[in-house]
Amino acid sequence: MRTTFSGLNTVFSGLQAHQLGLDTVGQNLSNDSTEGYSRQSVNLVATAPLTQNTLYGTGYVGSGVTAASITRARDIFADKNYWKENATNSYYTQCQNNYTVVENVFNDSEVNSTDVGLKSSINSFWSAWQKLGTAASTPANRISVRDTAVTMADKIKTMASDMQSQISTNYGQMQADVDSVNTITSQIAALNKNIVQLEANGGSANDLRDQRDELVDNLSKYLKVNVSEKSNGAYTISCDGSNMVDEGSSTNLALQAENNSDYGITDYTLTFKDTGAIFNPSDGEIKGIQDNVATDKSYMDKLADYSAFFLTTFNAQHKEGYGIDGANNGNGTTDLNFFGETQNSYQWADEKSSTSEGYESACVEKTDGSGTTEKLRGINIINELTVNSKITGDGGTDYIAAKGANTTTDANGNTYYTDANGNQVTYANRIPAKNGTAGIADGSNAVLLSSLFSTSLSDAKITSTIKTAAGMLDSSGNATKFSSTENLSLNDYYDNSMAKLGDDSSNVDDYVTKTTSTLTQLDNARQSVSGVNWNEELTNMIKFQQGYSACARVLTTMDQMLDKLINSTGEVGR
């Protein structure tokens, strides 16, 4: 049965409900610029009605309004798509940044009208040998060969050092990312605890949920995340099958250091801190950094490939020519390395079971004067690329073996060549001088050496003896490998490498453009649901304001009615 004052309670509930609506509108407008904030709305429902006897039985009269809940606008499916695409976009963006650095290191463009890239250094060295082939006795030509060789070797070393620095930079970024991931996951775990506690009585911790989703947005930048929500409101977050967050607990990542002598760096492996197990993410910025390190190493390997070519094939051919120093009965010094010290020998190391398996990076066997052999890879090959100290010393350009060998013919028509001791022997690999006589101006070996820059190794006029000395043939004369430049000339191998660098970089740029566009679309879709719309909020503000005013007017009217009832009736007998 309704009471006389029940209408006051009904109208008062309306005042409270509309005031709550206005408060919520104010909360939305105040947080319009808050990152990660989700628009909130009051869900109003009618309260339980009161019974009223009527002519036709019991009737029900409304008793007012109340707020069933305050909920946030959020589309979990849009969130999951965004988290997935955010990891992919971050991966390609990280790769794009790294390719920019690699392209700068291998930049062959002009600076102040001067070519500064490795291509220019190789071409200068090549041109010097071509000039030496036409005028081998000219001191300027010999000095040019020596100086351009030093410049080229120094350029390769500088580029290798730059790539080492980039690898260190990538690992530094990975450490920062790992620290960020550990901080984010611990914060999500803490928010899980608070949300579960606050929602135990049926409420919705909207602001804490927004903070948690914002943290997941940040986490998805580093790793590919999979989020599931438990019935108590807690998030479980897994990355590539491994739980990073489970309600109130989180898993920390760590980096395990390991020295890598092949590249002269310290490598880092991503692991779970508690167990030490290796963690291999499939997407995100951290995965991008891991792939960047592999890319950087591959271009260090390219530098090692060029260096190995000069230490093996180029050296083997240079050793068959003669200097103009007057040694060895006037024929000049022979059997001399151009790169590396005289007592050392260098051969390709074939470490595959067959040539069809391919070769990932150069491996050179260095044998010193005492017969000790070691295998060189990566930075160790690059560091070995120094011009022979005998050539760089005073008067050392006379030792540059540009000349061919003197030839004689016996009574039977057999041709003989002069060895390092001046003896005539049947060295089929010796380069015959022009017209059979190695004069001081002869450049027969210089011509052949210059051809190695632009002629494929199968077409170059290098003998099987040279190939065996360089390790391109085994003891039975079977091909093991041409070199780390495969069968290509040095110039073609370099051009192919740079073309691949350009293609890979361009492809990554395209992926960044596509994923950025997709990510923007997904974020816009999220904002269309959870973002604050000023027109909508101002409309709600007017609605709640008018509702509040109307309830206040009803309350005033009822107050006047009750005043009449209480103060103006019941005066009989006064």
C-alpha positions, 0 to 999 in steps of 0.5 A: 500500500502506497504511503502519502509521501511515496511520491517524494521518494519517487521524484527524489530517485529521479533527481539522484538518477539524473544527477548521476547521469550528469556526473557521468557526462562530466567524467566523459568530457573531463577525460576526452583527452585521456589516453586509453579512456573508454566512454562510460554510461549510466544504465538506468532501470525502474525500481520495484513498483508499489502495489495499489488496489484498484477497481479491477484488482491489484495495480502496480505503481512505479516507485522511481528509478535507480542506476543498475550499473555504470559501464564502459563502451569497449569492443573486445574483438576490435581490441584483439585485432588491434593488439595483433596488428600492433605487434606486426606493425611494430615488427616491420617498423623496427626492421625499417629503422634497421634497414635505414642504418644498413643502407647508410653504412653501404651508401654508394652515393656522392657526398660533396661530389665525392664517391664515399662508398665501398663500391667506389673503393673497389672500383678505384682499386680495380682501375689502378690494376687496369692502369698497371696492366698497361704501364707496369713500370710507372711508379705512380701506377704502382703507388696507386695500386697500393694506396687504393688497396689500403683505402679499400681495406680500411673502408671494409673494416670501418663498415664492419665496425659500423655494423658491430655498433648497430648490432650493439644498438639493437641489443641495447634496445632489446634490453630496454624492451625486456625491461618494459615488458617486465614492468608492464606485465607486473603492472597488469598483474597488480591491476588484476588483483585490484579489479577482482577485489573491487568487482567481487560485489558485482560492480565494474572497475571501469577506470582500472580496466581502462588502465589495464587495456592501455597496458595491454596496448603497450605490451602488444607493441613488443610481443604478440599477445593473446588475452582471455578474461576469466569469470572474476574479471582477471586477464590471462595473457599468453605470448606464443604459448607461454603465459606472461600474466595469470591473474595476480602473477607475471613472468619476467624475461631476461637476456643471457649473454654469450661471446661471439668471436666470429663477429666480435660482439656479445650475443644475447639470447631471450629467456624466461628469468625464472627457468632459463628456458629460451623464448622465441617470440613470433612477432612484435618489436622484440622479434624485429630486433632479433631479425635485425641482428641476423640481418646485420650479421648477414651484411657483415658476412658480405664484407667478409665475403669480399675480404675472403675473395682477396685473401684467397683467389686474388692472392693466389693469382698475385703469387704467380706474378713477379715484382720489379725489384730485381731479385731472383736473377732479375725476374723479381720477387714472386710467390708473394701475398698481396693481402696478408703477410708473406708467411701465411697462406689462405684457402677457402674452407669447404665445410658442406657435404655438397655444393648444392647445400649452399654457403651461408658465410665465408670460411677461410683456412689460414696457415702460418709459417709454422704450419699452424692452421686456423679457420677464420670467419666473419670479423676475423676474415675482415681484420686479416685483410691488410696489405702485405707489410712488404708492399707498404714498406719503403720501396715496397711497390716494386714487389707488386707482382704485375709481371708475367714469367719469362719463357724459353722453349727447348729443342722439343718445343716445350715451354718453360717458366722461371720459378722464384729461384730463377730455375726453369720449370714446367709451372703451368700456372705461371703467367707468361709475359707478353711475347715471352719476355717479362720486361720491366714494363710487362703487366701480364699478371696485372691484366689478369688480376684486374679481370677478376673484378669483372669476369665470372670465375669460371670464365676468368683465365685462372688455371687449375693450379690457382684454383687449387691454391685458393681452395676452389678445387680439392686434391683430386681436382674436383670443384668444392666451391668457386668462392664466397662470391659464388661464380660471380665476379666481385663487382657482380656479387657486390651489385647483387648484394646491394640490389637485394638490400634495396629490394628488402628495404623497399619491401619492408617500407611497403609493409610498414605503410600497409600495417600502419594503415590497417592499424589506424583503421582498427584504432578508428574502429575502437574509438568509434565505440569507446571514444568520447563524442562531444555531440553525444555527450552534450546531448546527454547533458541537456537530457539529464539537465532537463530531466533533473529540472522536471523532477525538481518541478514535480517535487516543488508541486508535491511539496505545495500539495503536502503543505496544503494538506498539512497546514490548511486542513484539520482546523475545525473547532479552532 
